[in-house]
Structure formats: structure tokens, C-alpha cells
Amino acid sequence: MSEPRLTNGQSWRFDAPVVACVYDINGIGAFALGDGTLRVFAADQPPKTIDVHRGAILALSAHPEGGFLTGGDDGRLVHTTLGEPPREIYAHKSRWIDNVAVSSESGLIACTSGKTAIIFQGDQATEFTHATTATGIAFDPNKGRRLAVSHYNGASLWWAKSATHEPKVLKWKGSHLSISWSPDGRFLISSMQENALHGWRVEDAADMRMSGYPSKVKSLAWDRRGRALFTSGSSRVVGWTFTGRNGPMGREPVEIGPDRDGIVQVVAAHPELDLIAAGTSDGAVWFEWIGEPGANFAMLNGAKITTLNFSPDGAHLAIGSEDGFAALVQAA
Amino acid sequence: MPQVPVTVLTGYLGAGKTTLLNRILTENHGKRYAVIVNEFGEIGIDNDLVVDTDEEVFEMNNGCICCTVRGDLIRILGGLMKRKEKFDAILIETTGLADPSPVVQTFFVDEDVKEKTRLDSITTVVDAKHIAQRLKESNEAVEQIAFADQILLNKTDLVTAEELANVEKIIRSLNPLAPIHRTERCSIDLDKVLGQNAFDLAHALELKPHLLDGNEYEHEHESGIGSVSLSSALPLDGDKVTEWLRNLLTERGQNILRTKGILDVKNRDERLVFQAVHMVMEGDYQSAWKPDEKRYSRIVFIGRDLDEAELRRGFSACVA
């Protein structure tokens, strides 16, 4: 296998797939790996290895108090901060923890285990159970006190404070695989088994269907103003406009980036600029300015890209691949 | 990256699936097998290679009414592929009452599953002592045998030679293709069961060239499930036969459980090898016919209430 070609950056090769990467609230980055470790990096320092899970890490998020929140196929939910031993928050003896969510507004954290979503507040854990597996979770972006859970045939909305109420159920037939709020909290978007997105306007549960993808849509990125949603699942990045009451309905999506053979796997939106980054199935990573065709390649010839994230200051882009290759490149 | 072979293990409760899985997890075979067990499973082993799942059968919104998949498997296989250590094989245990088709269709339909794994075989464990009774009571027990790529005929020590011969005859009436391995307490060399590529007909035929030949068994069981085997020494028209099969499976796929075939297509040097589970078909041109080889086409259908005359007519019309 030839080594990936990188411009303007540093790289590492780990011996397990890179599952996710994220920056914590203090700007420290971490890659989560299939061997259960976090590889934590700060500027110009080699990554530090922290053993967190026994099997693979399946989900990663920045913890609202700093450090990292991870779920693993060892059934554990763990909070890891530099300089302290990882702290187990929850453990299930046989079910994977395959999703985590956090809210910086409310400080709440949550995970899924089988059909159950669990919200943690201090020492208190509240369980919300569904008829089928909870496939994705997200806290509302306004106050962070409402949890959206995707599942078969729709999504459920729960208030964090109590498990005894009936959820608001947003219905749509089929298998929903993940869920995301629009930054203003007006829309919920799920990705589906059938190479499409489904959306709901939260106030009246009006349906929106965004289809035409050649492949499953695995990655969603909202632009910094929350006006557009950029998505993977095609040879180019597909962007949907969310201004106005009806969101993308009745409007053609825009396409960004080069039309290549590889399928875009991951999309990231720059925190301060109108800049999109994408990683593909054939190991390319490119940047493109929104509305200005012409891509700059940051990487070529790698394995399938699994994760991309801009640093909070927008200076760097962290890249992770299926074969354990990871890199940190200059953004733009 | 090579695809990880996956064996789907079916069989009625008490047939011996758990015995086999326990052996796989405890024996010193030097291989790394992951086992996906269902919520009613009885595996007593706490092992990080055992994954517990709820069988969740999902309908696909793709216009195909019979297209159901196992959503839980898509998620779990994806998760297993993230691990550092790679697996020699993955086993999926299904509940005794499960219809095997959603599991199998998952391997045809989902792009991520197809990329990383391949269906190696549907292996059905059959209890030699009780199967005759089970087949009278349970439609699922009948279908599990009809679906199988290979069969472990277990508990053979509990029956007489005559009973055993009778059981094999019944199995053959439901499924003329699947090799039968006789076992006691599921004791069999795992290499004979796993990684056999039994799902791939071309490979199965290399091992047993006469697999699709007509045989001496009954072709229909009292349940209405049986098989029809068609053959031709004349080359077929590739377009016609593809269209015929596609239409046939679209219209009758509910009742046709499995179809496997090897076709001699006019103006092609390679054989067209295909197989289907209900309406979902896959096939491609594989190894070339040898210059001195006698070319042939053969198709075997396993299903319920098959109309042999109709199938024969349709097939004959495809001769080039």
C-alpha cells in the first residue's frame, strides 16, 4: 500500500482504525480508535495514548466539563481528562454503547444502549426506552434539555427531567440511522437506510424528504450560521438550504467540490469561514470555499476517511482513516 | 481488504446450535471467531467475542414488498469492523422461530455490509431424533432446511441407522443441494463448516461437480416445499434468461426460497453463475469453460408449490 500524500501537515499511523476525532472545550484534540484507546494531541506534541475501553470505541464527544466522553463495545460510558484516570460513568454487561451526546448549554450528557437512551445529570441517570434500537441521539441546541432519539419508523423527543411522560413522536416509515438538530432548533434531520435524509419541522412535524444520493448519508455538517446543511453520500458534497419556513423543500440542493470516483464519507464546516472540508472513500481530503468552485487537496491516496474535524480556532483540520492513518493539516 | 466470511446458523430450539457455538468459543482452534447471539440465546460464556442482539427486522422503502433486512446486524457488523483485531469468521445465531430471509437479504442489500463481509453459508442444525415431528408442526423448521447451504444432522447417536436414512430422505425432499454433515454433539472439524464458501455455487460445484444433477430423492415434501431442477445441453440466450429469471422472481419470489444455477450463455466463454434468495438475485460471469469440457446449464429452484411445467416452459424458451 502506498503512503497517503499530505500537504501542509503532520501525520501518524496507528495500528487500529480511527473511529472518530473531536476537540474538547479547551482545544485539545483526540482520536478515538478501534483498539479502545484515545490518542490525545495538543499543538506540536506527539499524541499521548490513553487506554479507555476494552474493545473498540464506538462513539466520541467533547465532555461539557472538558475532556472526552466515549462509548465502547465493552458496554461502558467513560469520561477521560488528561492527567486523571478515565472515570466510568455507566456500564452495561452485554450491550454496546454506540452513541453519545452532550449539551454545553445544559451540561447534560447522554448515551444509547440497545433500545434505551440514558440521560445523566450529576449522579442521576434517567432511562428512556423505545420499541426498537435507539440509533442516534442529539440534545436540542437552544437549552439542551430536550433529547431527540432516532429509531425505526421515526424519532422521539423527550424532556430530560422526567422519564414518565409520553414522548413527542415524529413518524416516518423506515429505518432512521442518526439524528441532527438544525442549529436554531427548528428542524430535525435523520439519515436513512435508503440513501436519503428525512427532515421534520419540529413545530408541526411537517415532513421533508431529501433523496437522490447514490450511497448512505453518514455525515452531516451545518454551516456556522445554521443556514445550510452539508452532507456526504455522493461524489460531491450536497448542500441543502435551511433559510425560510420550509427549509429545503422546493429548492434544488447545491453541489460542492470536485466530481471524483470516490464517494464523500465525511463533511466538516469551518467554525469561522465559509469553508467546507470533505473526506472520501478513496482517501482524499479537500477544502472548498462555499460558492467558489475549485478544491484544494489536503490529502490523496489514503484509505477510506472516517472522521474530520476543524479545531475550535479553525486553524487545523484533524483527519482519521479506516486503516489507522491520522493527520493534522493546516486548514485552507 | 478481504471480506470476512459470515455463517448464519439456523435450526430449531434444542437442535444443537448452542452446543456448536460453545465449542467454537472454547476450543483451541487458533482462529478468531465473533459470535452474534440473539436475545433468547443460551450461551453461558462471558467473552468479548460474543455480541448480544435483538433481532430487528426492518422493511426497506425501495418498492420491493418482500425486502426486509436485519437492522441490528447492519449496525453490529459495522461495529465489529472497527475493532483492531480482524476476524477469521463471524457467526450469526438466529432464533429457532426466525425466518432466515431477512438475515440473508441484509448481505445483498446493505452497501456497508457487502463491502466488509460476505455470506459464507446458511448452516442449519437439525436434530435427527426430533426433526420429523418438528417438520409436521412448524413451517419455520421446514423453511430452515429448505434455505440451507449446508446441514449439520446432529444427535445421530440417538437414532437407528434406518431412522437416520429416513431423516436424510426427508431433508433431501426439501433441499436437494445442501451437503449433509452427520454429527454427534455437533462434533465436527470447524474447518469443514466455516469458511467453506458454500453460498457460492461455483465453489460448491468445484467440490461436488454433480451437485445440481438430478437425484433419486423425492422432490416434494408434504409441506408443499420442494425443488425443481432444470437442465439444458444447448446454450442459452443471455438476455432472455436474465429477463425470465428477473420476472419470475419478481412475480413468484415470495414462494421461491432459493434459486441457484450455472448457465452456458451463447457467445460467452465463462459460465454465468447466479443465485437468489426470494426476489434478490446476484450473479456474474465466472471461470471459463475448459476447451474440452461439455457445457451445460442447470438451475435448481427450492420453494413452495413450484409449478414444474411452467418453470420448464420458461427455461426452454431461453435456449438461444
Interface residues (C-beta under 8 A of the other chain):
Chain A: D15 A16 P17 V19 L33 G34 D35 G36 R54 G55 A56 I57 L58 D73 D74 S94 R95 W96 D98 G114 K115 T132 T133 T135 Y152 K173 G174 S175 M192 Q193 E194 S215 K216
Chain B: D48 V51 D52 D54 E56 F58 E59 M60 N61 N62 V69 G71 D72 I74 R75 I76 G79 M81 K82 R83 K84 D110 E111 D112
